[in-house]
Amino acid sequence: KAVVSTQSTGGRQMPPKSYSRYDQERFRAEKETEEFKIDTLGGFASMKQQNTPAAAPSASSNNNNRSNSQHHHQQKDRLNSGHPRSAAQAKNPKRESKTPIVIVPASISSLINLYNVRDFLQDSRFVTAREKEMQGYRKQNEVTISRKRDLVEMNALRGHAAPVTENQIVTVPYRIVDNPLRLDRKDWERVVAVFVAGPAWQFKGWPGLLPDGSPVNIFTKMKAFHLKFEEVAMDKNVLKWDVTLLTVSKNKRHLDSVSALKFWEELDKFIVKNKRHLRF
């Protein structure tokens, strides 16, 4: 008769454990796959659970994120409303233009306007506006002329000498406009000259105009010039105003440079005395 052994645990006898083929296979599989951490008993359900994507955020979570984003933008808008300046902006502020501005009459019948101002002031050659129009030139809203200057002469005019070689030529730009009502306050501070046509209505709407429509106060803030043919009589209004007269001949083109040079000489004197902070 076989004797069945029993194990005692706390005074109680444990029943003998019966043999199971499945337990033996499980023990063998765990031992063989222990290094790779493979679950040999996991089925399709466990794989499905691992591959199931995370649940989408709830509506309340989306609302919270949206609320936080709106709050961030509102704070940013409040800061921007106060026009804060970043460190880069404070270090590199926008530079104000130092280019001088010259105003010419808008009428094509005027002896000088946007059609021919570059020819006269830059190239020292007078061409009528009608001739430029016949040549196919199209009037622009404004033009920029380039004045070539000797750097030594410029420094001498400003009252200081710089270590430069002789005959070093530089180019200085000038902005020419014929609609001064488009200028802002900063632009008016850069206006250095105006070509006077004659009629007082040329200055309608200008800052500094006297109640009676007289522009005499304007001519204290910019240099006034009047260009005319030497064969034509002087305009009556120009005779009453503080205006520098420039003349050209209808036929003698070799004399054009004399009047152009006079313009620049008189303008330089005015800028040195009144607006020497500009580039000229």
C-alpha positions in Angstrom: 0.0 0.0 0.0 1.5 3.3 -1.1 2.0 5.9 1.6 0.8 9.4 0.6 2.9 12.0 2.2 1.4 15.2 3.5 2.9 18.7 4.2 2.0 20.4 7.4 1.4 24.1 7.4 0.3 25.7 10.6 -1.0 22.4 11.8 -3.1 21.8 8.7 -2.3 19.1 6.2 -2.0 20.2 2.6 -3.3 17.9 -0.1 -0.7 16.5 -2.5 -0.3 18.4 -5.7 -1.2 16.3 -8.7 0.9 16.1 -11.9 0.0 18.5 -14.8 1.5 18.4 -18.2 0.5 22.0 -18.8 2.5 23.2 -15.8 5.5 21.4 -17.1 5.3 23.1 -20.5 4.7 26.5 -18.9 7.8 26.1 -16.8 9.9 25.1 -19.8 8.6 28.0 -21.9 9.2 30.6 -19.1 12.8 29.3 -18.7 13.5 29.5 -22.5 12.1 33.0 -23.0 13.1 34.6 -19.8 16.0 36.5 -21.5 13.7 38.1 -24.1 10.8 39.0 -21.8 8.2 37.4 -24.1 4.8 36.7 -22.9 4.2 33.2 -24.3 0.7 32.9 -22.8 -0.6 36.2 -24.1 -3.1 36.0 -26.8 -4.8 38.3 -29.3 -6.6 40.1 -26.5 -3.3 41.3 -24.9 -1.9 42.4 -28.3 -5.0 44.3 -29.0 -4.8 46.0 -25.6 -1.2 47.1 -26.3 -2.0 48.4 -29.8 -5.1 50.3 -28.8 -4.4 54.1 -29.1 -4.8 56.4 -26.1 -8.2 57.8 -25.7 -8.9 61.2 -27.3 -8.9 64.1 -24.9 -12.3 64.9 -23.5 -14.3 68.0 -24.5 -13.6 69.6 -21.2 -9.8 69.1 -21.7 -10.1 70.8 -25.2 -12.0 73.7 -23.7 -9.4 74.1 -21.0 -6.6 74.2 -23.6 -8.6 76.7 -25.7 -9.2 78.9 -22.7 -5.5 78.9 -21.8 -4.5 79.8 -25.3 -7.0 82.6 -25.4 -5.8 83.9 -22.1 -2.2 83.8 -23.4 -3.1 85.8 -26.5 -5.1 88.3 -24.4 -2.1 89.0 -22.2 0.0 89.4 -25.4 -2.5 91.9 -26.8 -2.5 93.9 -23.6 1.3 94.1 -23.7 1.3 95.1 -27.3 -1.3 97.8 -26.7 1.2 99.5 -24.5 3.8 99.5 -27.4 6.5 97.7 -25.5 9.9 97.8 -27.1 12.0 94.7 -27.2 15.7 94.8 -26.4 16.6 94.6 -30.1 14.2 97.4 -31.0 15.5 99.6 -28.2 19.1 98.9 -29.3 18.4 99.6 -33.0 15.6 102.2 -33.3 14.4 103.2 -36.7 16.7 105.8 -38.2 15.1 109.0 -39.4 15.8 110.1 -43.0 18.3 112.9 -43.5 17.6 113.3 -47.2 16.7 116.9 -48.1 13.5 117.6 -49.9 12.9 120.1 -52.7 9.4 121.1 -53.8 8.6 122.1 -57.4 5.4 123.3 -59.0 3.0 120.6 -60.3 1.9 122.5 -63.4 3.5 121.4 -66.7 3.4 125.0 -67.8 5.8 125.9 -65.1 9.4 126.4 -66.2 10.6 123.7 -63.8 8.7 120.7 -62.6 9.1 116.9 -62.2 9.5 116.5 -65.9 12.8 118.4 -66.2 14.1 119.0 -62.6 16.6 116.2 -62.9 18.0 117.6 -66.2 18.5 121.0 -64.6 19.7 120.3 -61.1 21.6 117.0 -61.7 22.9 117.4 -65.2 23.0 121.3 -65.3 21.1 121.3 -68.6 17.7 123.0 -69.1 15.1 121.1 -71.1 11.5 122.3 -71.2 8.7 120.1 -69.9 7.1 120.0 -73.3 10.2 118.6 -74.9 10.4 115.9 -72.2 6.8 115.0 -72.9 7.4 114.8 -76.6 10.4 112.5 -75.9 8.0 110.1 -74.2 8.9 110.9 -70.6 6.2 110.0 -68.1 5.7 112.2 -65.1 6.4 110.4 -61.8 5.0 111.1 -58.4 8.4 112.2 -57.2 12.0 111.8 -58.3 15.4 111.5 -56.6 18.4 113.3 -58.0 22.0 112.5 -57.2 24.4 115.3 -56.6 28.1 114.6 -57.0 30.3 116.4 -54.5 33.9 116.6 -53.5 34.3 115.3 -49.9 37.0 117.8 -49.0 34.7 120.6 -50.1 31.8 119.2 -48.1 33.8 119.0 -44.9 35.2 122.5 -45.4 31.6 123.7 -45.9 30.6 122.0 -42.6 33.5 123.6 -40.8 35.6 120.5 -40.1 38.3 118.6 -41.9 38.3 114.8 -42.2 41.3 112.6 -43.2 40.3 112.0 -46.8 42.3 112.1 -50.0 41.7 115.0 -52.4 39.1 114.7 -55.2 37.2 112.0 -53.4 33.7 112.2 -54.9 30.6 111.2 -53.1 26.9 111.1 -54.2 24.3 112.9 -52.1 20.6 112.2 -52.8 17.8 114.8 -52.9 14.1 114.0 -52.9 12.0 116.1 -55.3 8.2 116.3 -54.9 5.4 118.4 -56.4 2.5 117.5 -54.0 3.6 118.8 -50.6 0.2 118.0 -49.0 1.4 114.3 -48.9 4.3 115.2 -46.6 4.0 114.5 -42.9 5.5 116.5 -40.0 8.9 114.8 -40.2 9.0 115.4 -44.0 8.4 119.1 -43.6 11.4 119.4 -41.3 13.5 118.1 -44.2 12.2 120.6 -46.8 15.1 122.8 -47.7 13.9 124.6 -50.9 10.8 125.4 -53.0 10.6 126.6 -56.6 8.0 129.5 -56.7 5.9 129.7 -59.8 4.3 133.1 -59.1 0.6 132.7 -58.1 0.0 132.6 -54.3 -2.5 129.7 -54.7 0.6 127.4 -55.1 0.9 127.5 -51.3 -2.7 126.7 -50.4 -2.9 124.3 -47.5 0.8 124.6 -46.6 1.7 124.9 -42.9 2.8 128.4 -41.9 0.6 130.2 -44.5 -0.6 133.5 -43.2 -4.3 134.2 -42.8 -4.2 136.5 -45.9 -2.7 133.7 -48.0 0.8 135.2 -48.0 3.7 132.6 -48.1 6.3 135.0 -46.7 6.5 133.1 -43.4 7.1 129.9 -45.3 10.2 131.3 -47.0 11.8 131.7 -43.5 11.8 127.9 -43.1 13.0 126.9 -46.6 14.9 128.6 -49.4 12.7 130.0 -52.2 13.8 130.1 -55.8 12.2 131.3 -59.0 13.3 130.1 -62.4 12.5 132.2 -65.5 13.7 132.9 -69.0 15.9 135.9 -69.1 13.9 137.4 -71.9 10.6 137.4 -69.8 9.6 140.0 -67.3 9.6 139.2 -63.6 6.3 138.0 -61.9 4.8 140.7 -59.6 4.4 138.4 -56.7 8.0 137.2 -56.9 9.1 140.8 -56.7 7.4 141.1 -53.3 8.8 137.9 -51.8 12.2 136.9 -50.5 13.0 134.7 -53.5 16.4 134.0 -55.2 16.1 134.5 -59.0 17.5 132.0 -61.5 17.5 132.7 -65.2 18.1 130.6 -68.3 18.2 131.5 -71.9 15.8 130.2 -74.5 18.7 129.4 -76.8 22.0 129.6 -75.0 22.3 126.2 -73.4 25.9 126.6 -72.4 24.8 129.1 -69.7 22.5 126.6 -68.0 25.2 125.4 -65.7 25.7 128.9 -64.3 22.2 129.0 -63.0 22.3 125.4 -61.7 25.5 126.2 -59.9 24.0 129.3 -58.3 21.1 127.1 -57.0 23.4 124.7 -55.2 25.6 127.5 -53.8 22.6 129.4 -52.3 21.0 126.2 -51.0 24.2 125.1 -49.3 24.4 128.4 -47.4 20.8 128.0 -46.3 21.3 124.4 -45.1 24.5 125.2 -43.2 22.7 128.0 -41.4 19.3 126.4 -40.7 19.3 122.6 -41.3 22.9 121.4 -41.0 21.7 118.1 -39.4 20.6 117.0 -42.9 22.8 115.2 -45.4 23.9 117.6 -48.1 
